[in-house]
Amino acid sequence: MDRFSPSLEPDASLVGRVTMQRDPGTIDWQQQPIRIASDVKVWPVRETGEPIYRIEIPATHQFFRVGLPEYTFLSALDGHRTIAQACGLVTARMGRAAPSSSQCESIARWLIDHQLAHFADAPSPRRERSDEASPTDAKQPKSIWSRWNPFWIKMPIPGASSLLQQLSRGLGFVFSTPMLFMGVLIIAAALFGLSSRWSEFLAGASSIFDPSNWAWLLFTAIGLKLVHELGHAIACHRSGGSVREAGLVWVLMTPLAYVDVSSCWRLPSRWSRIGVAAAGMFVEGLVASLAIAGWLLCEDEMFRWWCHHVILTAGLSTILFNANVLMRFDGYFMLSDLIDVPNLATEANQSVRQLTRRWFLGDASWTSSHTGWRRSAVFVYGVAAFAWRVLVCVSLAIAASTMFGGAGVVLSILGIWMWWGKPFVTWLDSMLSLWDTQPLQVCRGAVLGAIAMAMFGWMLVAMPVPSSVRVPVVVQYDPDSVIRAGAEGFLTELLVNEGDEVQAGDLLAKIEN
């Protein structure tokens, strides 16, 4: 499932272009009348007990969120009042809680930049995707490089959203209350049955990961992912949302399905959004339960072997990816709604950056929109998510190098640059800018950073790391024994099979003279 988090910085690939009649840097903003775009939708919600307003541009499926002061200001922008007049009106209504004149100007700039509003004498913003822009667009090379990450290539399929809408109409009953209750019972019964033969299940799992079975695993994973994403689409339509886009995403040249259900942010209830996020795992759990039943009841070895594939693939993909809160998949969105922090990843990254600057640069400014346990939870999540991203990046690089040889090494270098090159360049630019104003802070950061890297390197060298060791061995079996009966006769009944273990005194066969 692909869902966009509401934030003040939307995905640049969906930002349209607006034709302006003047240079924004040369005008008097306070005297400009501004109008909110006619196609913008705004609705109120409550987050952490506070009123929050969500804003949507339906044409591009962009979502934003603002607080009560910002909403009060933008609601006063009717195209006739200037920014100064609107600011004065908000101050009369809210008193000290109202934004200042400079803050109102910043809000107006933000509205214009993100095409939520336009100058009263200018046309409405033109809504178009940046990937449809002309080749002369200066941002086009940047979007191409960001889109064609060799580890993550997204390819929308035209017409897929319409097909999913038709399927959702016929399959919406899957998420009715009786079916949900029945599905939970089926999953619980399947898990109970599997636990009764757990040792047998684990004994057969070793052969499934043999390289000769990887093709079966791949096709099984693709099929399960299709079912998983179909579950998201059905639940989204049943809850009142819509699927904007669907297609394939290539992870290490492996095709996986995805659906964009960003319309879930229109749903007023966070439990409805959590239900849409959990729908894929629920449907995949039902498929795995049917596979468990087939593995337990069927006698055909080939069919049981395939059911084993389905059970393992569904379980591993759910645990490692879909239910993993450290990646922006289903578990992340469920956690975000549960703790009422809708832009969890962005705020967690900002929290880690601010605390890092405080430790290494001595920058004491650490602002957070959260208090109490949420502030600590957001920071802990940021650290854990960063560590997980490093682990995933290294793992994918190793996998690519192993699977594709020399080409995989090049692929790994390109992927690492896509993920970490841009943040590194941004960080380097900020350090160079800081050197011009605060060279002592940069020196402090360099010294403390060198110490931290030295300690980390020493830990890698000094601490024992578990590893596997290969040694040649020779396996010798006990010699076979030839057993002869002391009497002559014809064999009437054989009581043992080839490979059975026997000992002295066991009855092996019956003969008749």
Backbone torsions as a table, in degrees:
resi	resn	phi	psi	omega
1	MET	NA	140.8	-179.9
2	ASP	-122.0	111.4	179.4
3	ARG	-128.6	135.7	-179.4
4	PHE	-88.1	135.8	175.4
5	SER	-80.5	140.1	176.8
6	PRO	-71.7	131.2	-178.9
7	SER	-156.1	174.8	177.9
8	LEU	-86.7	-1.8	179.6
9	GLU	-128.2	91.3	-175.4
10	PRO	-73.9	170.6	177.6
11	ASP	-61.4	124.5	-176.0
12	ALA	-65.1	-22.6	-178.8
13	SER	-70.2	-13.2	-177.2
14	LEU	-109.7	5.4	-176.5
15	VAL	-84.7	123.7	177.9
16	GLY	-79.5	-175.6	179.8
17	ARG	-117.2	143.1	179.2
18	VAL	-118.3	137.1	-179.8
19	THR	-88.5	117.5	-178.8
20	MET	-108.3	148.7	-176.9
21	GLN	-93.3	-2.3	-176.5
22	ARG	-150.9	165.6	176.7
23	ASP	-83.2	118.4	-177.1
24	PRO	-61.0	-21.9	-178.3
25	GLY	-81.1	-7.1	-176.2
26	THR	-115.9	9.3	-177.5
27	ILE	-108.1	162.3	175.0
28	ASP	-90.5	100.5	-173.2
29	TRP	-62.7	-35.9	-175.1
30	GLN	-62.6	-24.3	-176.9
31	GLN	-101.8	13.4	-177.5
32	GLN	-98.5	125.3	171.4
33	PRO	-77.8	133.9	-176.1
34	ILE	-125.7	144.1	179.5
35	ARG	-122.6	136.6	174.7
36	ILE	-70.0	136.7	-178.9
37	ALA	-57.1	141.6	-172.9
38	SER	-68.7	-24.2	-177.5
39	ASP	-92.7	3.7	-179.7
40	VAL	-80.1	135.5	177.7
41	LYS	-112.3	139.4	-178.9
42	VAL	-132.6	135.7	175.2
43	TRP	-147.1	151.0	-176.3
44	PRO	-90.1	147.8	171.2
45	VAL	-141.3	173.5	176.6
46	ARG	-121.2	129.6	177.1
47	GLU	-128.2	127.2	-177.0
48	THR	50.8	36.8	177.6
49	GLY	79.4	1.3	-178.0
50	GLU	-109.7	146.5	177.6
51	PRO	-72.4	127.7	178.5
52	ILE	-129.0	146.0	-179.7
53	TYR	-116.6	128.8	177.6
54	ARG	-99.9	141.3	-177.3
55	ILE	-122.4	137.5	-179.9
56	GLU	-131.5	139.5	167.1
57	ILE	-104.1	98.3	-172.7
58	PRO	-58.0	-33.7	-176.1
59	ALA	-63.8	-34.3	-178.2
60	THR	-112.2	1.1	-179.6
61	HIS	53.5	43.8	173.4
62	GLN	-96.8	142.3	-179.1
63	PHE	-126.5	140.8	178.9
64	PHE	-135.2	167.6	175.7
65	ARG	-142.8	138.8	179.2
66	VAL	-135.1	160.1	177.5
67	GLY	-85.9	-179.3	-178.0
68	LEU	-63.2	-44.8	179.1
69	PRO	-60.2	-43.2	-179.9
70	GLU	-65.1	-40.5	179.6
71	TYR	-65.6	-40.1	179.2
72	THR	-61.1	-38.0	178.8
73	PHE	-68.9	-48.7	-176.2
74	LEU	-68.8	-25.3	176.6
75	SER	-70.1	-18.9	178.5
76	ALA	-87.1	-5.5	-179.4
77	LEU	-87.5	93.0	-176.4
78	ASP	-104.5	7.0	-178.8
79	GLY	90.4	-10.5	178.4
80	HIS	-109.3	-37.1	178.8
81	ARG	-79.9	141.9	172.1
82	THR	-78.3	170.2	178.8
83	ILE	-61.6	-39.9	179.4
84	ALA	-63.8	-42.1	179.3
85	GLN	-66.6	-41.8	178.4
86	ALA	-64.4	-38.8	177.8
87	CYS	-63.2	-42.0	177.7
88	GLY	-64.0	-37.9	178.5
89	LEU	-65.6	-41.3	179.0
90	VAL	-66.1	-38.9	178.8
91	THR	-63.6	-39.3	178.5
92	ALA	-65.7	-31.7	-178.9
93	ARG	-81.8	-42.0	-169.7
94	MET	-107.5	-12.3	179.3
95	GLY	67.5	-130.1	-177.1
96	ARG	-69.1	-20.9	179.7
97	ALA	-76.4	-8.9	-177.7
98	ALA	-74.1	149.6	175.8
99	PRO	-68.9	151.4	-180.0
100	SER	-73.6	174.2	-179.3
101	SER	-62.0	-43.9	178.9
102	SER	-66.2	-36.2	177.6
103	GLN	-67.0	-39.0	176.7
104	CYS	-62.2	-39.9	177.3
105	GLU	-64.2	-40.1	177.9
106	SER	-64.0	-40.1	178.1
107	ILE	-63.0	-41.9	179.4
108	ALA	-63.4	-42.8	177.4
109	ARG	-60.6	-42.3	180.0
110	TRP	-63.6	-40.5	178.2
111	LEU	-62.5	-41.8	179.5
112	ILE	-68.5	-44.5	-176.8
113	ASP	-61.7	-35.4	-177.0
114	HIS	-100.9	14.6	171.7
115	GLN	59.9	31.0	172.4
116	LEU	-86.8	-16.7	-180.0
117	ALA	-147.9	170.7	178.3
118	HIS	-150.1	159.3	176.2
119	PHE	-62.8	146.6	-173.8
120	ALA	-60.3	-32.6	-178.6
121	ASP	-96.3	12.2	179.5
122	ALA	-111.1	155.1	178.1
123	PRO	-68.6	163.1	177.7
124	SER	-64.5	153.6	-179.6
125	PRO	-59.1	142.0	177.5
126	ARG	-88.1	122.4	-176.7
127	ARG	-93.9	114.8	173.6
128	GLU	-156.5	151.2	179.0
129	ARG	-76.2	142.7	-178.4
130	SER	-67.4	-23.7	179.4
131	ASP	-74.8	-8.0	174.6
132	GLU	-99.7	6.7	-178.4
133	ALA	-71.5	169.0	-178.3
134	SER	-73.5	157.6	179.9
135	PRO	-63.1	-17.7	-179.3
136	THR	-82.7	-2.6	179.9
137	ASP	-63.4	128.7	-176.5
138	ALA	-66.6	-23.5	-177.9
139	LYS	-89.1	-4.4	-175.5
140	GLN	-62.8	-47.0	178.6
141	PRO	-58.1	-37.2	-179.9
142	LYS	-64.4	-42.7	-179.4
143	SER	-67.9	-34.8	178.6
144	ILE	-63.9	-46.3	-179.4
145	TRP	-64.2	-37.1	-179.2
146	SER	-73.0	-31.3	-178.4
147	ARG	-78.2	-34.7	-174.4
148	TRP	-98.2	53.9	170.6
149	ASN	-72.5	123.6	-175.1
150	PRO	-61.4	-19.9	177.7
151	PHE	-89.0	-14.0	-173.6
152	TRP	-154.1	93.4	-178.9
153	ILE	-115.4	117.3	-177.2
154	LYS	-99.5	130.4	-178.2
155	MET	-129.4	99.2	176.6
156	PRO	-65.1	147.3	178.3
157	ILE	-106.7	118.4	-179.9
158	PRO	-61.4	136.2	177.6
159	GLY	82.7	-4.1	-177.8
160	ALA	-67.3	-36.1	-179.0
161	SER	-64.3	-38.1	178.4
162	SER	-66.5	-40.4	177.9
163	LEU	-64.0	-41.6	179.1
164	LEU	-65.5	-34.8	178.1
165	GLN	-64.3	-40.9	177.8
166	GLN	-66.6	-41.9	178.0
167	LEU	-64.6	-37.7	-178.6
168	SER	-64.5	-33.1	178.6
169	ARG	-64.6	-37.5	-178.5
170	GLY	-84.2	-23.4	-175.7
171	LEU	-110.9	11.0	-178.5
172	GLY	-62.1	-23.5	-179.3
173	PHE	-64.0	-17.0	-178.9
174	VAL	-59.6	-30.1	-177.6
175	PHE	-106.2	23.4	170.5
176	SER	-73.7	161.0	-176.0
177	THR	-59.8	-46.4	178.5
178	PRO	-61.0	-40.1	-179.5
179	MET	-68.9	-36.9	176.8
180	LEU	-63.3	-43.3	178.9
181	PHE	-63.2	-43.8	179.1
182	MET	-65.3	-39.0	179.8
183	GLY	-64.1	-40.5	177.7
184	VAL	-62.6	-40.5	178.0
185	LEU	-64.4	-40.4	179.5
186	ILE	-63.4	-44.7	-179.7
187	ILE	-64.2	-43.0	179.6
188	ALA	-63.5	-42.6	179.2
189	ALA	-64.8	-40.1	179.7
190	ALA	-64.7	-41.9	178.4
191	LEU	-64.7	-38.0	177.6
192	PHE	-64.2	-43.6	178.6
193	GLY	-65.3	-37.8	178.5
194	LEU	-67.3	-37.2	-179.6
195	SER	-65.0	-28.2	179.9
196	SER	-71.0	-19.8	178.6
197	ARG	-128.4	39.9	-175.5
198	TRP	-64.2	-41.2	-178.7
199	SER	-63.5	-40.1	177.8
200	GLU	-66.3	-37.3	179.7
201	PHE	-65.4	-44.3	179.5
202	LEU	-67.0	-35.0	-179.6
203	ALA	-63.9	-33.4	179.9
204	GLY	-86.1	-8.3	-177.0
205	ALA	-74.1	-25.7	-175.4
206	SER	-64.7	-35.2	-177.6
207	SER	-75.5	-21.2	-176.2
208	ILE	-68.8	-33.2	-177.2
209	PHE	-87.4	14.3	173.7
210	ASP	-65.5	140.9	-178.5
211	PRO	-54.5	-28.3	-179.6
212	SER	-68.8	-16.1	-179.3
213	ASN	-101.3	4.4	-175.9
214	TRP	-64.5	-33.0	179.0
215	ALA	-63.8	-41.8	177.4
216	TRP	-63.6	-41.5	178.4
217	LEU	-61.9	-39.8	-179.3
218	LEU	-63.2	-50.1	-179.3
219	PHE	-65.1	-36.4	177.4
220	THR	-64.9	-43.1	179.8
221	ALA	-63.9	-40.1	179.0
222	ILE	-63.9	-44.0	179.0
223	GLY	-63.3	-42.5	178.5
224	LEU	-64.9	-36.8	179.3
225	LYS	-66.8	-36.5	176.3
226	LEU	-62.2	-45.3	178.1
227	VAL	-63.2	-40.6	-179.6
228	HIS	-60.0	-49.5	-178.4
229	GLU	-69.7	-31.8	175.1
230	LEU	-62.5	-36.6	176.5
231	GLY	-61.9	-42.1	176.6
232	HIS	-61.1	-44.5	-177.2
233	ALA	-63.9	-43.8	-179.4
234	ILE	-63.5	-46.0	-179.4
235	ALA	-64.4	-36.9	179.8
236	CYS	-64.8	-47.2	179.5
237	HIS	-65.6	-38.6	-179.5
238	ARG	-66.0	-30.6	-179.3
239	SER	-83.3	-5.6	178.9
240	GLY	106.7	3.5	178.7
241	GLY	-94.6	-167.3	179.7
242	SER	-149.0	155.2	177.3
243	VAL	-94.1	113.4	-177.9
244	ARG	-75.5	-37.2	-171.8
245	GLU	-153.5	148.1	176.2
246	ALA	-148.8	154.0	-178.6
247	GLY	173.4	-150.0	-177.8
248	LEU	-120.1	145.0	170.7
249	VAL	-122.1	129.1	-176.2
250	TRP	-96.7	115.2	177.4
251	VAL	-110.5	109.9	-175.2
252	LEU	53.1	46.5	178.3
253	MET	65.1	17.1	176.8
254	THR	-106.0	121.7	-177.5
255	PRO	-79.2	129.6	175.2
256	LEU	-131.4	144.3	-178.4
257	ALA	-80.5	156.3	173.6
258	TYR	-150.3	154.4	172.4
259	VAL	-133.1	145.2	178.7
260	ASP	-101.3	107.9	179.7
261	VAL	-113.8	43.1	179.2
262	SER	-63.4	-16.6	177.0
263	SER	-64.6	-11.0	177.5
264	CYS	-59.9	-23.0	179.9
265	TRP	-69.8	-10.1	172.5
266	ARG	-77.2	-21.4	-175.2
267	LEU	-68.1	129.1	-177.0
268	PRO	-72.3	-25.5	-176.6
269	SER	-97.5	128.9	177.3
270	ARG	-69.2	-26.3	178.1
271	TRP	-67.9	-31.9	174.4
272	SER	-66.2	-40.1	178.5
273	ARG	-67.1	-39.0	176.8
274	ILE	-63.6	-38.0	177.9
275	GLY	-62.9	-40.7	177.4
276	VAL	-65.0	-40.5	-179.9
277	ALA	-65.9	-34.2	-177.7
278	ALA	-86.4	-8.8	-173.6
279	ALA	-62.5	-41.2	-179.2
280	GLY	-62.4	-44.0	179.1
281	MET	-66.6	-34.1	178.5
282	PHE	-64.6	-47.7	-180.0
283	VAL	-64.4	-41.7	178.6
284	GLU	-64.6	-34.7	176.0
285	GLY	-65.5	-35.7	176.7
286	LEU	-65.4	-42.5	178.1
287	VAL	-62.6	-42.8	178.4
288	ALA	-64.4	-34.8	178.2
289	SER	-65.4	-41.0	176.2
290	LEU	-64.2	-36.7	177.2
291	ALA	-66.8	-37.1	176.5
292	ILE	-62.4	-43.1	178.1
293	ALA	-61.4	-42.0	177.7
294	GLY	-64.6	-38.5	179.6
295	TRP	-68.6	-34.6	-178.5
296	LEU	-78.2	-34.9	-169.3
297	LEU	-103.4	-27.3	-174.8
298	CYS	-81.8	147.2	179.2
299	GLU	-99.8	-15.3	-178.4
300	ASP	-71.2	122.1	-174.5
301	GLU	-66.4	-37.0	-179.1
302	MET	-66.7	-42.5	179.9
303	PHE	-66.8	-40.6	178.6
304	ARG	-64.4	-35.6	178.5
305	TRP	-64.6	-41.8	178.9
306	TRP	-68.7	-39.4	176.2
307	CYS	-60.6	-36.7	176.4
308	HIS	-60.5	-40.9	176.3
309	HIS	-58.6	-48.6	-176.2
310	VAL	-62.7	-43.9	-178.2
311	ILE	-61.9	-48.2	-177.7
312	LEU	-67.8	-43.0	-177.9
313	THR	-65.0	-44.1	179.1
314	ALA	-64.0	-42.1	-179.6
315	GLY	-67.4	-45.3	-178.0
316	LEU	-67.6	-43.6	-178.6
317	SER	-65.2	-35.7	179.8
318	THR	-68.8	-43.8	-176.2
319	ILE	-73.0	-45.9	-173.5
320	LEU	-78.6	-28.9	-173.2
321	PHE	-121.1	-65.5	-171.1
322	ASN	-64.3	-42.4	-179.2
323	ALA	-88.7	-1.3	-178.4
324	ASN	-78.2	116.1	-177.0
325	VAL	-75.6	-11.5	-177.5
326	LEU	-85.4	-5.7	175.5
327	MET	-117.5	154.7	-174.8
328	ARG	-81.6	59.7	175.3
329	PHE	-118.7	-156.2	-171.3
330	ASP	-57.8	-47.5	-177.6
331	GLY	-60.9	-35.2	179.1
332	TYR	-63.1	-47.8	-178.1
333	PHE	-67.8	-33.8	176.8
334	MET	-65.7	-44.8	178.0
335	LEU	-64.0	-41.0	-179.6
336	SER	-59.1	-42.5	178.5
337	ASP	-74.4	-34.5	-178.5
338	LEU	-64.8	-42.6	-179.2
339	ILE	-91.7	1.8	175.0
340	ASP	63.2	42.4	173.9
341	VAL	-125.6	89.1	-170.1
342	PRO	-66.5	-26.2	-179.1
343	ASN	-112.9	52.3	-169.0
344	LEU	-59.4	-48.9	-175.0
345	ALA	-62.3	-46.1	-179.0
346	THR	-63.9	-45.3	-179.1
347	GLU	-68.2	-34.8	177.7
348	ALA	-66.4	-42.9	177.6
349	ASN	-62.7	-41.3	178.8
350	GLN	-64.9	-38.8	179.2
351	SER	-63.7	-42.7	179.1
352	VAL	-66.0	-42.1	179.3
353	ARG	-62.8	-41.9	-178.3
354	GLN	-66.3	-42.8	179.6
355	LEU	-69.1	-34.3	176.0
356	THR	-63.6	-42.3	176.2
357	ARG	-63.3	-34.5	178.9
358	ARG	-67.4	-41.9	-178.7
359	TRP	-70.2	-46.8	-170.9
360	PHE	-92.2	-32.5	-176.8
361	LEU	-106.4	-8.0	-178.9
362	GLY	74.8	19.2	178.6
363	ASP	-80.6	110.9	-174.1
364	ALA	-83.9	-3.1	-177.7
365	SER	-80.6	105.2	177.2
366	TRP	-129.2	97.8	-179.0
367	THR	-102.6	144.0	178.4
368	SER	-145.3	141.4	178.2
369	SER	-81.2	-1.1	-178.4
370	HIS	-117.0	155.3	177.9
371	THR	-130.4	166.9	175.7
372	GLY	67.5	-142.2	-174.7
373	TRP	-68.3	-25.9	179.6
374	ARG	-66.1	-36.4	179.9
375	ARG	-63.5	-44.0	178.1
376	SER	-68.6	-40.0	-179.1
377	ALA	-63.4	-40.1	179.8
378	VAL	-63.8	-41.1	179.6
379	PHE	-67.1	-45.8	179.4
380	VAL	-60.7	-40.8	177.7
381	TYR	-62.7	-40.3	179.8
382	GLY	-61.3	-42.2	178.7
383	VAL	-65.2	-46.2	-178.8
384	ALA	-64.3	-41.3	179.9
385	ALA	-66.1	-37.6	177.6
386	PHE	-64.1	-44.9	178.5
387	ALA	-61.9	-38.6	179.6
388	TRP	-67.6	-39.8	178.5
389	ARG	-61.8	-40.4	177.5
390	VAL	-62.4	-44.6	-179.8
391	LEU	-62.3	-43.9	-179.7
392	VAL	-65.8	-41.5	-179.9
393	CYS	-62.2	-45.9	179.4
394	VAL	-65.1	-41.4	-179.1
395	SER	-64.3	-44.0	178.9
396	LEU	-65.7	-37.1	178.0
397	ALA	-64.0	-43.1	178.6
398	ILE	-65.0	-42.2	179.6
399	ALA	-63.1	-43.1	179.4
400	ALA	-63.9	-41.3	179.7
401	SER	-65.5	-35.4	-178.7
402	THR	-75.3	-40.9	-174.5
403	MET	-77.8	-36.6	-172.2
404	PHE	-114.6	6.8	175.9
405	GLY	64.4	-132.8	-178.6
406	GLY	-62.6	-38.1	177.0
407	ALA	-63.8	-33.0	178.0
408	GLY	-66.4	-33.2	177.4
409	VAL	-64.6	-45.5	177.2
410	VAL	-62.2	-42.0	178.2
411	LEU	-60.8	-41.0	179.7
412	SER	-65.4	-41.6	179.5
413	ILE	-62.9	-43.2	179.0
414	LEU	-64.1	-43.3	-179.8
415	GLY	-64.5	-42.2	178.8
416	ILE	-63.8	-38.6	178.5
417	TRP	-66.2	-38.6	178.7
418	MET	-61.2	-41.0	-176.0
419	TRP	-81.5	-40.9	-170.2
420	TRP	-114.6	-15.8	-178.1
421	GLY	-66.0	-48.1	-179.2
422	LYS	-62.8	-47.0	175.7
423	PRO	-59.2	-36.3	-179.9
424	PHE	-66.7	-42.6	179.3
425	VAL	-64.3	-41.1	178.4
426	THR	-62.2	-43.4	178.5
427	TRP	-63.9	-41.0	-179.7
428	LEU	-64.4	-39.8	177.8
429	ASP	-64.0	-40.5	179.7
430	SER	-66.6	-35.5	177.9
431	MET	-68.3	-38.5	178.2
432	LEU	-66.4	-37.7	177.5
433	SER	-68.5	-38.5	179.3
434	LEU	-67.9	-29.5	-179.9
435	TRP	-63.2	-31.9	-179.4
436	ASP	-69.0	-28.8	-176.1
437	THR	-109.3	-37.6	-176.8
438	GLN	-132.0	72.7	-178.2
439	PRO	-65.2	-29.8	179.6
440	LEU	-65.8	-37.1	177.2
441	GLN	-63.7	-40.2	178.9
442	VAL	-65.2	-41.8	177.9
443	CYS	-63.1	-42.7	177.2
444	ARG	-60.4	-45.1	179.1
445	GLY	-62.5	-38.9	179.6
446	ALA	-65.2	-42.5	-179.4
447	VAL	-66.2	-50.2	-179.7
448	LEU	-64.9	-36.3	177.1
449	GLY	-65.4	-40.3	177.9
450	ALA	-64.1	-40.3	177.9
451	ILE	-63.6	-43.4	-179.9
452	ALA	-63.6	-42.7	178.9
453	MET	-66.1	-37.0	178.3
454	ALA	-65.2	-42.8	178.7
455	MET	-65.1	-39.7	178.8
456	PHE	-65.6	-42.1	177.2
457	GLY	-63.6	-39.3	177.8
458	TRP	-64.0	-38.9	178.7
459	MET	-63.5	-39.7	179.4
460	LEU	-64.4	-35.3	-177.9
461	VAL	-82.2	-41.1	-173.0
462	ALA	-81.5	-35.6	-176.7
463	MET	-76.7	137.0	178.3
464	PRO	-68.5	136.8	-180.0
465	VAL	-114.5	122.0	178.9
466	PRO	-60.3	136.1	179.7
467	SER	-148.2	162.4	178.8
468	SER	-95.3	145.9	-179.8
469	VAL	-123.8	130.7	178.0
470	ARG	-102.0	128.4	177.1
471	VAL	-132.9	143.6	178.1
472	PRO	-74.7	137.6	178.1
473	VAL	-134.5	156.6	176.0
474	VAL	-121.0	123.4	-179.6
475	VAL	-98.9	124.0	177.4
476	GLN	-118.5	129.5	178.2
477	TYR	-96.0	157.1	174.7
478	ASP	-62.1	140.3	-177.8
479	PRO	-64.1	145.3	176.4
480	ASP	-67.2	147.7	178.2
481	SER	-112.1	135.5	178.4
482	VAL	-95.8	120.9	-177.2
483	ILE	-110.5	127.1	179.5
484	ARG	-120.5	137.4	177.6
485	ALA	-76.9	146.1	-178.3
486	GLY	-84.5	3.0	-178.9
487	ALA	-130.6	153.8	179.2
488	GLU	-89.1	155.8	177.7
489	GLY	162.8	179.9	178.8
490	PHE	-103.3	139.3	-179.7
491	LEU	-71.0	122.2	178.6
492	THR	-107.0	-27.9	-178.5
493	GLU	-155.4	129.8	176.8
494	LEU	-104.3	123.2	-171.0
495	LEU	-100.8	-2.7	179.5
496	VAL	-129.8	159.6	176.6
497	ASN	-113.8	162.9	179.6
498	GLU	-63.3	130.2	-179.7
499	GLY	97.1	-10.3	179.2
500	ASP	-70.0	145.4	175.1
501	GLU	-89.4	130.3	-179.2
502	VAL	-128.8	164.0	176.3
503	GLN	-141.3	171.2	-176.0
504	ALA	-58.2	134.1	179.2
505	GLY	99.3	-13.8	179.8
506	ASP	-73.5	142.6	177.1
507	LEU	-82.4	118.2	-174.7
508	LEU	-99.0	-40.8	-175.4
509	ALA	-158.2	163.9	175.6
510	LYS	-120.3	133.5	179.4
511	ILE	-125.9	159.1	-178.2
512	GLU	-133.9	128.4	179.9
513	ASN	-89.4	NA	NA
